[in-house]
């Protein structure tokens, strides 16, 4: 009788552990596939030089980042979907016409034109 109870408890433990591990695996896969990152580089249209400190906004999420010393920017943890990206930089035309669908493209190359 004791042996039967021990075997039953062991099977229950193994079954619960397997279910828990499978649930964690599905949760991790779902989180990975639902979010992405959007990144890119911003340069001067005339010279091709990287622009430092450009304000880049993901309009639908009201999220702002700035370009680094190499003109690079990145939005992380973005839910898959369609977004409008706008830029703002002193002496350059504001660009709000950039639309991106994260299923098609996640890497942007933006060339800003001088406002002068």
C-alpha positions in Angstrom: 0.0 0.0 0.0 2.8 2.4 0.9 4.6 1.6 -2.3 1.5 2.3 -4.4 1.1 5.7 -2.7 4.8 6.6 -3.3 4.6 5.6 -6.9 1.4 7.6 -7.4 2.9 10.7 -5.8 6.0 10.3 -8.0 3.9 10.2 -11.2 1.9 13.2 -10.1 5.1 15.1 -9.4 6.6 14.3 -12.8 3.3 15.2 -14.6 3.0 18.6 -12.8 6.7 19.4 -13.5 6.3 18.6 -17.2 3.2 20.8 -17.5 4.9 23.7 -15.7 8.0 23.4 -18.0 5.8 23.3 -21.1 3.8 26.4 -19.9 7.0 28.4 -19.4 8.3 27.4 -22.8 5.1 28.6 -24.5 5.1 31.8 -22.5 8.7 32.6 -23.6 8.0 31.8 -27.2 4.9 34.0 -27.2 6.7 37.0 -25.7 9.5 36.6 -28.2 7.2 36.6 -31.2 5.0 39.4 -30.1 7.7 42.1 -29.6 10.5 43.3 -31.8 12.9 46.2 -32.2 13.0 49.0 -34.8 16.4 50.4 -35.5 18.1 52.5 -38.1 20.7 55.1 -39.0 20.1 58.8 -39.8 22.4 60.7 -42.1 22.6 64.1 -43.9 21.0 63.6 -47.4 23.7 65.9 -49.0 26.8 64.7 -47.4 26.0 61.2 -46.1 27.4 62.1 -42.7 25.8 60.6 -39.6 23.6 63.0 -37.6 24.1 63.0 -33.8 21.2 63.7 -31.4 18.3 63.5 -33.8 15.0 63.1 -32.0 13.2 60.0 -33.4 9.6 59.4 -32.3 7.4 56.3 -32.7 4.2 58.3 -32.9 1.6 55.6 -32.0 3.5 54.7 -28.8 4.6 58.3 -28.0 8.1 57.0 -27.5 11.2 59.0 -28.2 14.9 58.1 -28.6 17.9 60.1 -29.9 20.6 59.0 -32.3 24.0 58.2 -31.0 27.4 59.4 -32.2 27.1 57.2 -35.3 23.6 58.3 -36.1 22.1 55.0 -34.9 18.8 54.7 -32.9 16.8 51.7 -31.6 13.3 51.2 -30.2 13.1 47.9 -28.2 10.2 45.9 -27.0 7.9 47.1 -29.7 4.7 45.1 -30.4 4.5 43.9 -34.0 2.4 46.2 -36.1 2.4 49.3 -38.2 4.0 52.6 -37.0 4.8 56.1 -38.1 8.3 57.3 -37.4 9.0 61.0 -37.3 12.3 62.9 -36.8 13.2 66.3 -35.6 16.6 68.0 -35.8 17.7 71.6 -35.8 18.2 73.0 -39.3 16.7 69.9 -41.0 13.2 69.3 -42.4 10.9 67.4 -40.0 10.1 64.0 -41.6 6.8 62.4 -40.5 6.0 60.5 -43.7 7.9 57.3 -42.7 5.6 54.3 -42.1 6.9 51.0 -41.1 5.3 47.5 -40.7 7.4 45.4 -38.4 6.5 42.3 -40.3 8.3 43.6 -43.4 11.1 45.8 -42.2 12.8 46.7 -38.9 15.9 48.4 -40.1 15.6 52.0 -41.4 18.0 54.2 -43.3 16.8 57.8 -43.1 18.5 60.7 -44.9 17.4 64.2 -43.7 17.5 67.2 -46.0 18.8 70.5 -44.7 16.2 73.3 -44.1 18.6 76.0 -45.2 
